[in-house]
Every structure is written in structure tokens, then in C-alpha cells.
Amino acid sequence: MTGDELRQAFLSFFQDRGHKIIPSSSLVPHKDPTLLLTSAGMVQIKPYFLGLEAPPSRRLASCQKCFRTTDIDSVGDSKHLTFFEMLGNFSVGDYFKKEAIFWAWDFVTKYLKLPKERLWITVYLDDDEAFAYWREVGVPAGKILRFGEEDNFWGPVGDSGPCGPCSEIHYDLGEEFGCGRPDCKPNCDCGRFSEIWNLVFTQYNQDQGGQRSPLPKPNIDTGMGMERTLAAIQSKPSPYETDLFSPLIDRICRLSKKEYGRDENSDRAIRIVTEHSRGIAFLIADGVIPSNEGRGYVLRRILRRASLFGRKLGLNEPLLNEMTDIVVSTMSHIYPELMANQNLITEVIRVEEKKFITTLDTGLNLVEKLIGEASAQGKEMLPGEEVFRLYNTHGFPPELTAEMAREKGLSIDWQGFEAEMKKQREMARAGWRKDDEILGIQEFHVTILPSKGFIGYEILTSQSKLLEMSVKGQRVPTASQGDEVDIVLDRTPFYGEMGGQIGDTGEISSQKGKVAVTNTLRTPSDVIIHRGKVVEGSISIGDEVEAKVDSARRLDIARNHTATHLLQAALRQIVDRHIEQKGSLVEPERFRFDFSHLGQVTEEQLNEIQRQVNDWIRQDLKAEAKVLPYKQAIAEGAIALFEEKYGEEVRMLEIGEPAISKELCGGTHVRSTGEIGIFLITSESSIGTGLHRIEAVTGRKAESLIESRLTALQSVAKEVEGSLDEVPDKVKTFISDLEAERKRVLSLERELSRRIAEDLPGQAEQVNAVTVLAAKVPALTMPILREMGDTLRDRLKSGIVVLATVYKGKPNFLAMVTPDLIAKGFHAGDIINQVAKVTGGGGGGKAAMAQAGGKDAAKIDEALKLVHKLIQKV
């Protein structure tokens, strides 16, 4: 059985038993502040277990791509993986332990035909129910082992969420892989037993404080590690010998001219390059770009680690694109995002690996220097914080630092290193938490059933009922004038902030009072929260109210949002068809659009993009939203965000007939492009490796911007005494004249400084047999002052020159020392720093030349007198 056959067999098995097959979600978790990356198959099931969303079926099955950062440093042995596929079947309040256990045993023994004598079972300490079911399917009591919470209690994913006791199926690889002890059994550290399937009996929800409460209905969450299970089926000692990895192993062996299985050091490096190549391709395909924090840091870390171990195999040139080509060709039939993003994957790897290789020698030199310093000081251990700095700043793996240190008889302060790593992890995790203002109102999810939700695509005023209300996070029945409130309505025309579009403002009024709505938010369970202040009377739960959106502001937002779609279409048409949206912010006054592109966006391209978008606006193209099945929308060519999670039914905005743009989008839009009026790009910038940002304005704001720019241009025309059309030539002439005048003034200054310099040597004095010239000169710029100093130093041949001037009301100083006096211990930087302090300033520089500034020009003479005293002390 191949990997593809195992994947299909699992899904077909559970589909035949009433499970709905759901596609893998992105490695970037959707709306989950507790997770950096998707690390288990149940991540996308979590909202169903918590009752925040209705599942498409109470029985679900999937093959989920996963990434676990905890195993990065362990990759290289024959067991650990960072990227892997997890096969899973799930029950959302439907079946429980009996069915999960009976089906699992049926699948592994009858369908996968794994020998029963090689299978072992583990259960939670007091789970007699699970123990009894395993006995019922025929597992001998002696092969069912009980373990505590560390081994057989699973979850939650992140720091809170569903969790419960679990039961695992372990496969015995054979005595030849064991430790030889008679008590060697599952969970032994020797690696003889491979856990292939974990059945989690999800019964509890754990909060961030660690408290557990029973879920309304118990659920089943299982995870079968596809790579490990395939190794068992194919009778291989590890996943690396299966068909999932063999094409990658073959490629790296051909590139490095190594033979896998001959040398453990080479084998370890081959496994690292092979394993990380898969993770790199999948992370980039799901929108992760290398950076120094969060998900980007994880990608950069494994990319550099793979490149480094490629070098250990003798491959000094970039190699990772060679590897990821194999990943794309062997896995894109299951995960089409690999093929869709192949150009992006290739470019990101090329740029990042090239950058790392250029700094790798520096890293190696720094490690050698660190080892040398430790040896010279008689230390037996390298400081943990220094090892971490090499790792964090230069991407230098600590295990390689340890290997180099071991060769010199040194060890690593791992405790200090781990302390630094802990700080890093805490900082990274803190960067992915949601805003407390949303988390504080999650209890409103209980109102989702009676709520009709958002009805504001077509109407901006509705008659509604007030369902829930809180003041300062506490539920209240009534709020009075001056209270700041959060309100939930049974239905609302207010758009809650989502997808980059900010929330609506407006007012909610009843017969008794009025609330000015200043923002509209959306909880993770899609309940819309109206945030505002009671400005008249009072308002109560149960009131019949009128909800009215600020229509002018909404239209400004709609213009900008539709313009983002036109902008993306123009970018793909003019710059690169592989460009993908990576973020946006849509406000009334402006919008910004972030996108992936490794090259530059030229000024000519920006002008062409602006012309194209405005042409589409003038064509007054129809902008129509349709609700249709997700698969149909994708088949019709709609653009979807890979990190976004979509339901079975989606909303697609289609612009033009035939369409120039099709995107899945839940935002509000104009009915036709003509309503946008005009589109102006205000800026374009790079915001990271492979990431760009365009900011733009439309409609009223664009009109205002044109007016202000035209007014400014008219002012310039008046100043240069010409028409608007003449302004460019007039300004060029003005700048040319200004430059000519600047050069004339500079020439005069140089002539003045030359004449002054001719007279100054006569003011030089001898201090301890050293020629010293300390003088105040007329107002000169620092460049001219340096030229004067050069002239004086050359004339003196041997001496110290200190010049002072007042330029634009501030004292400036310059010091110069000839080479013969530098050899005797004189230093221009030390001299100028102390002299400038007298005037309340400071500065510094090299031994030969230094400059400084001050504050109090009245103390220049006092400062210059200090020069002689300083020379006498040396």
C-alpha cells in the first residue's frame, strides 16, 4: 500500500460509515489566538466541539496537513517530523468510545492487515470503559496498558480548548529496534514501539487557567499519523524509508553523491534536508514568508537548518529548490496549493537561501571565536545566552555549536540557552493573541441561535430587538445616559469588522433612548457586537429599536473595498499573475493592500495599474455578489485566501461581464464600479521579504486629495509667476538657479576658508614640545571646516588642530591629529569630546579626525582654552 492508497483507504472507510469528508485546512490557523500553526487534525473541528459553529455533519473525516514546532531540533533521527499528514475521524456529539474503538481496530487489522500480535493498546489510568471495549474486540488484557495524564490525556491544542482521556494504538517494530530490557513496552524511550493512532475521548473544555468543565456532549477526535502508519504497513523501520520520502532521499543522495544507510552522520543530514524541504514548501504555499517573528521565524529557522546540513553533505551551493520541486511534483495532486504557488515557493527559497549562505561563514567564524575565547579563559562551558544569540541572530543551530565545542572539549550551558528560548517563545506567543476587547465578550455566542445576524448588504436601517447588553464586560438589563455599552441585536444592518474591513458606525434608538455606535465588532463565533455610548435616556434588553448605519461612511468604505478587488486584478494583469493578497485594511478615508511579490514594483507599473483601475471605474462595470457552493466558486476561478476558512456556501463578488475579477468576500461593496469615482495610489513600499504594500484612496477622499494637490500646485505657479502648465519647467529652472547659487556660495566659503587657513598657522603654540593650534573661525559648514582642517594639518606636518565655529547659532568643533602624534597617544576623538562638553555638547571620532557639536556658543573660548590643558596631561 502506497501513501496515496493509505490516505484514500482511510477516508473511504469512514465515508462508508456516514462521515463527511472535509478538506485539509491551512497550516495557518483560522481565528485561533492560541495557535501559531495547525498542529493537529482537530484544529478546524475545535469550533464545532465548543458549540461556536454548526458542523456540516456530526460525523467528519479528514487528512489534515500539520506542523509541530516542538520537534524541529529532534528532526534528524529516524522518528521525528515537523510537517506531517494526520488522518482523523471525528464525532461532534454523535458516537463515542465504543464505535471509535471498534472501527479503529477493524481498520488497522482488516483493511491495513497489520498483524494483531504486533499491536499494543494504551488507555488512561482509570478508563475502565475503554479497557472493556478493547477486550471486547479481542485484544488480550496483557497488551492493554494504563498510563497517566502525561501519556494518555490529550489536549488542549494551545493553552485552552477541548481535551480528554485518550487511547493509543502502538505498533511493535521488533526486538531488533528495542533496548533489550524484558519490561520494554509502549512509551519506552528506545523507539521500538511506534504510536500510530490516538483516539481522544473529548469530554472537557479547559480554560486558560487550567480549569476543566464537561462539554455539553462528548466528542471523538482521532489522529492517525500517516507517515508512521505507512512505515508499519510497508515494514519499514521509519517513515523515511517509505514512498512518501524516497523520491526526496534519492534526490539529495544524487546531489551530494552520498548513499543513504552507509554513515549515520550523513544519514542524519539527509533526513534533515529531506524533512524540512516538505515543511518549507507547505508553509510558503499557505502564505508564510520568512521573518524574525511568529510563523515567519519558524520558516526561516527550518530553511536555514536545511541549508546548513546540506553544506555538511558537501553542497555549498543553494539546493533547496531542487528538493521542493520534488515535493510539488509528488504531492500537488493532493494539495493543489503547492502547484498554484510554485513560483512563489521557488523565489522565496532562492532569496532566503542565498542570503543565508552569504552569512554562513560569518556564523562559523563567530562560533570558532566563541570557542577560542572560552578556551583561553579556562572555561569548560559556552555561555547559553551566547549560543542562543548565534542561533537567534545568525540562524546557527545550537546542536552544531555543541558539536564544534565538543571537539574542543567544551560543553554548552543548556540551562541558560533554554532560559533564552523560553523568553523567545513567550514573546512569539504573545504576538499571536487576540485583542482583549473581543475575548471579553465571547459569552455572547449563546445568542447565535435566535439571532438573524447581518442583513446589511442591501439595507442600512432595520427594526430590531435588543438581545444582549454589557457595560464594562458585565451583562446589564438596562444602560443609562453616559454608559459605554456592547449590544447584540437579533438582526442588524451594521457590518462587524472582518476581512480587513472596519466596522460600521451609526445609531441605535428606542422610544426611551439613543446609543451612538462608534464601532462594530465580530466575535470568533460571528456574533456582531455594537460598541457605543448611550447619548440620550436609557436602553434595555428586550427593547424594540431602530438600527441605522451612517450611510455616507458605509459608502466610502464600500468604494475602497471594491477598489481593492480592482487593484488585485490589475496587479495580477500587469505585474505578476501569481500575486496573492496577504492582508488589507479598508477604512472610509483610505485602504491598504498587502501582497506577495519578490520583485520590485516599478513606478511605470504603478502608473499603469492606476490607469487600468480608473479605466474599469469609467466603464461602470457591474459588481454583483453571489452565494454559491465553495467548490463551484473555485471551479469558476474565484480567488480565495488560503489562510481563510470557508463554509460550504460562500459569497463571491464578481465584477464585469465577462468578469475581470472574482473573489470570495463577505464585505460590503458598490453596485457598479462607476460609484467609486476615482482611484489614486498614494504609496507603495516593501514591508518584508516578498511582501509589498500599496495604499490608495477613492471617491470623496481622492477628490479632496486632488483639490489639495491642485491648490498646492497653484500656489507654486503663483510663486514662480507662471501658469500651471509652466510649473514643471519653471521649477526646473528655479532648482537649476538655486544649485548654481549654492555652488557659488560654496566656492566663496572655500576661498574664505583658504585665506583664513593661510593666517592661522601663525597662531600655533608649543605645548610640551607639541605644536597645538586651537582657534575660533567664522561661520562655516562642517564640510568646509574639515577642508580647512586638512589644509592646516598638512601645513603643520606635525601637530594637533582644534577648530571651533558657530553655524546657525550652534557651536561646532573639529579636531585633527597628525600620525606621529597618534603614535605618542594623542586621540582626536578623546580631545573633541571633552572640549565639546564645556558647551553642553559632545561628539567623537577616530584618532586622526573627530567632530562634535555643542549648545552654548558663549562658552566656545572657554572650551578652546581646555585644549592646552588636555595636551599637557598626555
N, C-alpha and C positions, 0 to 999 in steps of 0.2 A: 504494500500500500504506500503510495506517494503522499507527499504533503497535501497536494490538491485533493487527492481521494479521501484523505482523513477529514479534511475540512468539510467536504461535501457530504460524507457519510454521517458526520455528527449532525449537521443541520437537517439533513433529510430524516434522520432518526427522530428528532424532536418535532419536525414539521408533521410527521405521520402521527404524532401523539398530541396534536392540537396546538402546537406552538407557532406563533407568528415569527417569521424570520425578519429581524431588523438589521439594517446595515451598520457597519462599524462607525462610531463617531470619531471626531478628530482627536488627535493627540493633545490638542489644546482644549481643556475642559470648558464647557459652556456654562456660564453663570455660576461657577462654583469657586468661592473665595478661599476654600480650604485646600485646593489642589494646584500644584504647579503644572503637572502633566497628567494625562489619563493613565492611571496605573493599574486598573482592574476593569474587567468586563462590566461590573455593576455600576460604574460611574454614571453612565447615561440612564441607568434604571433607578438611581437614587431618588429623583423627584417622585417617582411612582410609589416607592416604598414609604416615603414620607407623606403621601397624600397631597402633594403640592400640584401634581398634574395627573390627568386621567391617562392610563396606559392605552395603547392601541389594541391590546389584548391582555387578558390576565395571565396568559402563558406566552413567554417570549424566548427566543434563542438568537444567539449572535456569534460571530467571530470578530472579536474586538482587538484592534491593534493597541498595544500598551507600551509604556516606557517607565522604567523604575530607576530613579537616580541613585538610590541607595546601593545599587550593585555595580556602579561604574568602576570602582577600584578593584572589585573582585573579578571583573571580566579579564580573561586570560587563562583561567583554569578551564576545566572541561565541563563545568556545570552552569556558571552564571551568565545571564544575559541582561542587557538593558532593554532593548526592543524585543518584543515577543508578541505572538498572537495568542489570545485566550478564547477558547471555546466555552460557551456558557449557556445554561438553560435557567430560566427564571420563572418563579411563580409569584404573582402580585396578589396575595390574599387568596390563592386558589388551593392547589395541592400543597402538602407539607412533607414531612420526613419520609413517610413510607414510600410514596411514589418516587421521590428523589433517589432514595437508596436502591429501590428495585430497578429503576431504569438505568442507573449508573452501572450496576452490576451486570445487567443484561447487555448493555452496550460494550463494555470492556471485555466480557467473556465470550459473547456470541457473535458480535459484529466485528470487534477488533481481534478476537480469538487470542487474547493474551492468556497464557497458562495460569490457571487458578492457583497452582502451587507457588507461583511467584508473586502473588498479590497479598498484601497485608493491609489491614484497616486500623486507623486510629480514631478514637472518639474522645469527647470531653469527659473529664473525670466522673461527673455524676449523671451522664446522659444514658440512663438505662434504656430509654425508649429506642435510641439509635442502635445501641448494642443489640437489643432484641431483634430489630429488623435485619441487621447483618447476619445474625444467627439464622433468621428465617430464610434468607436467600441461600444459605448453605456455607457460610464462612465459619470455619472452626473457631471455637472460643479462644483457643491459644493464639490465634492470629488476629485477634481484635485487642488492641492495646489502648489503655486510658492515659491521657496526658492532661496537664493543667492548662491555665489560661495562656501561657506563653506560646504553646504549640497548637492548641485546639480551641481557641476562641478568636474569632476573626473580626477585624474592623475596630473602629470605623475607618473609612478612607478619609485621610486628612485628620483634623482634630475634632470632628463631630460627625454624627450621622448614624445610619442603620448599622447594627452589629449583632453578633450572636454566636453560640457554640457551633463548632464545625466538626466534620468527619472527613478524613482524608483516605484516599487510596494510594498506596505506595507500591512501587514495582521493584522487585529484588533483582539487581543486575547480576548477582552471582558472587560466590565466595571470593573469587579472584580479585574483586574490587573492594573487598572489605578489610577490616582491621585484624581479623583472625580471632577476636575475642568471642567466647561462647555466648556472651549476652548481647552480641551485635544485633540490633533490631532497628526498625524505622526511627528516625530522628537521631541516629548515631552520626557523629561528625565525620565518619570515614568516607561517606559518599556512596556506599554500597546500595542504599535504598533511595529511589527517586520518587518524590511525590508527584503524581501525575494528575490527580483530580481532587479538588477541595469542594466539599458540599457544605455550604454555610446555611445554617438554620436561623435566618434573620428574625429575631424576636424582639429586639430592643432598639431604642433610639438613644444615643449618647450625646449629651450636650457638651459644650466646650469646657465645662467644669468637671467632666468625667462622670456625671450622674446619668444613670440608665433608667429609662421608663419603657414599659411594654408598648409595642406598636399596636394599633387598633386590630390589625390582622397579621399573623406571622407570614413570612415570605421565604422563598427559596432563592438562593443566589449561589450558583456553582461556577467554578472556574477550572477548566482543564487546560493545562499548559500544552499547547500544540507541539512545540519542539521536543519537550521531554517525552510526551506520549509517542511521538513518531519514532524517537530513538528506541523506545521499548518495542514497538511494533517491528521495526527493522533490525532488531537485535544488535543495536549499535551501543557502544559504551557512553556516547554523549551526543547531543544534538548536532555537533559539528561534523559528524560522520554521515548525517542524513542528507537526502537530496535537497533540503532547504538551504544547506550551506555548501554542499560540494562544488557547485559552479564557482562560488566565491573563493573557496580554498584553492581550486585549480588555477584561477586567475592569478592570485597572489603568489602561488608557487612558480608559475611561469615567469612572472615579472621578476621575482627575486632569485630564480634558479635554485630554490630550496625544495627539498622533498619533505612533505608533511609526515610526521611519525618517526623521524630519524633523530631529532635533537630536541629536548624539552624546551630549551631557551628559544629556539626558532619557532617551535610549535606554539608556544605562548604568544609570541609576537604575531604570528599568522592569525591566531584566534582573535586577538585584539583588533587587528586591522579589519578582519572579516566581519566580526560582530558590530563594531562601530560603524562600518560602512552602511549597514542596514539602517541603523538608528539615524545617521546623518541624513540619508535620503528621505526618510519618512518625516523627520522633524521639519526639514525645509519645505517639503511638499505640503505640510499643514500650516505653513506660514511663519515658522520660527526663523529668525535671522540672527546671526552671531552678534553678541553684545557682552557687556560685562555684568549683567544682572539677569535674574529670573531665568526664563526658558532659554533666552539667547546665550546665557552663561553656560548652561548645560550643553547646548550645541557646540559652542566654541571649545569647551573642555574635551568632549569626546573627539571632535575633529582634530584637535592638536595632539591628543593622545594617540590617535590612529596614525597621524603623520609621523610622530616621533618613533613609534615602534616599526613603521615602515623603514625609517632610517636605520634602525637596529638590524633590519634584514638586508641592509646594503643598498636601499633605494633612496638616493639622495635627491632625486627629482620628484616633483608632485606626482602622486599616484592615486589619490582617492577618486578622481573622476573615472579612472579605469575601473575601479571597484563598483562605484554607484551605477555605472552603465549596466553592469550585470544585475544589480538589484532591480533597476527599472525593467529590464528585459524579462526577468523571471517572475516578477510579482505584479506588474501593472495590469495584467488581465483580471486580478482580484481587486487591486486598488488603483483605479484609473487616474487618481490624482498624481501618481508618480509620472505617468506619461504626460499629463496636462502641464506639469510644472518642470519637465526635464531641463528646459533651457535655464530656468531659474536655479535649479539644483546645481547644474554644471557651473554656472557663473559664480554662485556664492562659494562653492568649494574652491574654485580656481583662485578667486581673490583671497579667501581666508587662508588657504594652504600656502600660497605664495608669500603672504605677509608673515606667516609663522616661520617658514623656512629661513627667511631673511633675518629673523631674530633668534633662531635656534642656537646658532653658535655663541651668541651673547649669553644665552641661558646656560649653556655648558660651561662657558668661561666663569660665570658667576658662581656656579656650584663648585668648580675647582678652586676658586678663590676662597669661598667659604670654608671648604675643607682645609685649605692651606692655613688659613688664619686660626682655625680650631686646633690644628696640629701644632702650630707654632706656640700657642698659648697653653699647650699641655692638656687640652680638653679631650674628653672621651666621647662627647656627645655634641651634635649640631643643634643649635637653638631651634625650638619648634616654630617660633614666630618667623625666623629667617627662612626656614623650609617652606612655611606657608606663603611667605611673600614671594618666593620664587615660583611657587605653584599658582598663586592668585594673579600675580602681575605678569609673569612670563609664560604661564601655562606649562611649567615644568613639573611633570608628575613626581610626587613625593617618593614613590617606590623606586624611581630611577635615581633620585638623590640618595636614597638609602643604599642602593646597590653600589654607587660610586663611593659613598662613605665607608661601606663595609670593606671595600678593597683596601682602604687606608686604616682599617682597624677602629673605625668610629661607628657610633650608632646615632639614632635620631631621638630627640625629645618628643616622642609621640604624644605625650600628655599636653605639652604646650601647643603642638600642632593641632590637636583635636579641639583645644580651647578656642583657637583662632577659627577653625572650621565651624564650630558651634555658633560663634558670633556671625559668621558669614551666612549660615543657614537661617538664623533668626532674622537677619536683615532681609534676606531674599523672601522669606515667608511673609514678613511684614509688608513687603511691597505688593503682595497679591491679595490683601484683604479688602473687602468691600467697604464702602463708606458706612459709618455707623448710623447715619440718618436713615438708610434703607433697612439695615438689620434691626433697628429699633422698632420697626412697625411690621415685622414679619407675621405677628399674630393675626393680622388682618386676612391671612389666607383662608380663614374659616368662612369668610363671606363669599368665597368664589362661586359657590353653587347658586345662591339666589341672585347673584349679580349678572346683569345682561352685558356688563363690560363696556367697551369702547364702541360708540355709534357715531363718531365724529368725522368720518370721511366725507360725508355729504352734508351734514347739518352742523351748525355751530351753536345752536340753542336747543335745550331739551327740558322737558318736565321730568324731574327725577325724584327719587326718595333717598333721604339720608339714612344710610345703614349703620355706619360706624363712625366714631369720632374720638380723637385723643387730644389731650393738652399735655405737653412735656412728656410724651410717651405713655401717659396714663389714660385709660379709657374713661370718658366722662359722658353723662347723659345730656348735659347742656353746657354751652360755652357762651360767655358774655363779651360785650364790647371790650376790646383790648387784648383778648386771649389769642394766642397763636395756636392754630389748630391743624390737625391732619384729618381729612374727611374721606370716607368711602361712600360713593353713591351706587344705587342699583344699576344705573346706566349713566354714561357721561359722554359729552362731545369733546372733552378735554383729552388731548393726546399726552400720554405719560412718556417721559424721557426714555428713549430706546433707540438702538441702532445709530447712535451719533446725533440724532435729532433731539434737541432740548424740548422740555415740556411746555405746554400752553400756559398762558395766564388769562385772567378774566375775573368773573364774579359769580358767586352762588348766593341766591337771595330767597328768602321765605317771607311770609307775611309779618314775621316778628323781627327779622334781622337780615344782615348782609355780611358776606365774607369776601374780602378782596383776595383772590387766588394769585399768589406770587410765583408758584412753581407747581408742576405736576410730575409726580414720580411714579415709578412702576416697581413693584416688588418682584423677587425671583419667581413667584407664583402668578405673575401677571395681574395682580390686583392694582388698580390705579388709585394713587393717593393724591388728593388735592391739598396742597400746603398753602396756608394763608393766614389772614388775621381778621377777626370779627371787627368790622368798622362801624356797624350800626346794630343796636338792640342785642338780641340773643338768638341762638340757633340750637336745635335739639335733635337727637336721634329720633327718627320716625317722621320728621318734617317733610312735607312736600315742598320741593324747591325748584327754582329755575336756575339751570346751569348755563352760563353764557360765556363763550370764548371771545377773547379780544381778536376780532376778525382781521383787522389790518395787520396785526403782528403775525397771526397764523399765515396770512397770505405771503408776507415777507419770508417766512420760514419755508413755505411750500415752493416759492420761486427758487430759493437756494438749494432745496433738496432735489428738485427736478434737474437743476443745473449740475449737480454732482454726477447724475447719470449721463448727461450730455458730455461732461468733461471726461468721464471714464471712456466713453465711446470714442471721443476724439483722441485721447491718449493712445488707445489701442490701435486706432487707424493711422495715426501719424508717427508715433514713437516706437511702439512695440506691441504686437498683438498679445504677448504673454503677460502684459502688465496686469497686476491684481491689486484690488483695494485692500489696504491694511489698516484702515481706520478713517474716521471722519468726525467732524463736528459741524452741525448745522444750526445756526443761530439766525435771528432776524437780520442782523446787521452784516453778517459775513458767513462764509463757510470755509473750512479747510478740508483737504482731501489728501490722505496719505496713501502711497502706492509703492509697490516693489519694482525696482528697475536699477540694474547695476551700472548702467552707463550714465552719461550726463544728459540733461535735457537742455538743448541749446536755446538761445534767445530766438533764433529763427523758428524753431519748432514751437516755442511758446506763442509767438505771434500767429503762426499758422493754426494752432489749437484755438486761440481766441477768435480768429476769423471764422473757423469752421463752426464753433458753438453758436456764434452770433448769426451765422447763415441759417442754421437749423432753427434758431429762435424766429427769424424773419419768415421762415416757411410756415410758421404756426402749425407745427405738427401735432397731431392728436396724441395725448398722453392718457392711456387707458389702463386701469388696474383690473386684473382678472384673478379670480380664485379658482385654482385647478389643482389636480394631484401633483405632488412634488416630482414624481418620475416623469410625468408628461411635460412639466415645465422645463426640466433639464433636457429632455429629448428635443424640445423645441428650441434649445440653445440659450436658455436663460442663464445668466451669471449668478452663481451662489457663492457665499463666503464659506470657505472650508471650515473655519473655526466656529461657524454658526450652526445651531441645531434647529432643524426644520421638522415640522409635523408632516402628516400625510397630505394635508391640504395646505397650500401656500398661496401667498399673494404676489403676483408678478406684475410689474409695471412695464408696459410696452409703449415705446414712443415711435410714432411714424408708421406709415403703411406704404411699402414694406418697412419692417421695423429696423431702425438704426440702433436701438438699444432695448434689451430685455434683461431685467434684473429682478431677483426676488427681493421684495422690500415691503415692510409694513408701515412705512412712513406716509406722510401726507404730501400731496403733490398738486400742481396746477392741472387744469383740464387740457390745456394745449400750450405748446412752447411759447407762443406769442405773448402769453401773460407774464413771462419772465422779463420782457422788455429789453434788457441789455445785460451783457456778461463782461466783466473786466477782471483779468488776473492781476492781483496786487503784489504777489511774491511767489518765488519758487526757491526751495532750499533742500539740501541734503540733511536728513535727521538721523543718519546711521548708515551702516554698511548695507547697501542695496535698498535703502528707503529714502523716498523723497516726499516733500510736502508742497502742495500748491494751495495758496489762499486766494480767494476771489470774492467779488461782490456782484449783486444783481439788482434789478428793479430800482426802488427808491434810493438805496444806498449807492448804487452805481451812478444814478443821476446826480446825487449830491456830490459824489467824488469828482465827476466830470465838471460840475459847476465850480467846485473849489479849485480844481486844477486850471480851469479856464480863467478864473479870476486872478490866480497867481500869474498866469501867462500874460494876461492883460496888464498887470502891474509891471512885469518885466518889460513889455512892449513900451509902456509909458516911460520907464526909466531910460531905455535905450533910444527913445524917440523914433520908433518905427511901428509898422503895422504888425499884426500877429504873424503874417507870413514871413516878415523880415526878421523876426526874433532869432531864429537859429543862426543866420549869417551875422546879425548884429552882435549876438552873444559870442560867436567865434572871434569876431574882430576885437571885442572887448577883452576877451581872455588873452588873445594874442598881444594886445597892447599892454595888458597887465603883466604878462610874462616878460615882455621887453623891459618894462619899468622895473620889475623885480631884478632882472639881470643887471640893469643899470645901477640900481641901489647896491646890489651885491658887489659890483665892481668898485663902487665908491668906498664901500666898507673895507674891501680888501686893500685898496690904496691907502685908506686911513690907517688900517692896522699895520701895513708895511712901514709907513712913516713913523708911527709910534714905536714899532719894534726896532727901528734904527737908533732911536734915542735911549731906549730902556736899558741896554747893557751897561751904560754908564752908571746906573743906579745899583748895580750888583754890589754886594758886600761879602767879605770873608768871615765865615763863622767856623772856628775850629778847622781852618785850612780848607773849608768847603765854600765854593762860590754860590751865593744864595741871592736870587732875585725875587723879591716879593713886592708886587706893585698893583695899584688900582688903575684900571684903564677905562676909557669912555664906554658907553653902552654898545655892546657888541653881542651878536648871536653866538651861541655855543660853537657852531661850526667855524666861524671866523676866529673865535677865541682859541680854538685848537690849532688853526693855521698859524696864528701869532705865536702860540707856544712852541710849535715845531720850528719856526724861524729862530726864536730866541735860544732854544736848546742847541740847535746846530751852530749858532754863533758862539755860544759859551764853550762848546766842546765838552767841558766837564762842569756840571753844576746842577742846581735844583731851582726850578722856576715855579712860582706860585702867583697866579694872576686872579684878580677879582674885578667884577663889573656888576653894574645894576642894569638889568634889562626888564622892561615893563614893570618896574617897581620892585623887583625881587633880586636879591644878590645871587650871583653865580660865581663859582670858583673852578679853577683848573690848576692841576699840579703835574709837573713833569720832572723825571729824574734820569740822568744820563747813565748808560750801562756800567761805567766804572764805579759810580756811587751805589748803584744797586748791589754790586758785589760786596760793598762795605756795610750793607744792612739797611740802607735807606729805601723807603717804600712810599710811592706817591699816594697809594690808597690810604695808608695809615695817616699820612700828613694831612690830606684834604679832609678826611672825616673829622679830625679833631678841630681843624680850622673852621669848618662849616658849623660845628656845634656852637661856636661863640655867637653865631647869628640865629640860632634856633633851628638849624637845619642838619643835614647830614648827606653822606654820599660814600663813594668808594670806587675802587677800580684796581687795576694791576699795578705792579711795582713801577713800571715805566711811565704810565699815564693814568690819571684819575680825575673825576669831576664831581661836583657837588652843588647843591642849592641851599639857600637859606631863607629866612623870613624877615629878619630885621636888618634893613640896608644901613641903618645908622651905626651898626657895630662892625662894619667892614674894616675900618682902620684898626680897631682892637683885634680883630681876627688875624689880620696880616702881621701884627706885632708878635703873635704867638709863634709864627713860623721859625724865627730865630731861636726861640727857647726850645722848640722841638728838635732842631738840628743839634743844639748843644748837648741834648740828653743822649744822643746816639753815640 
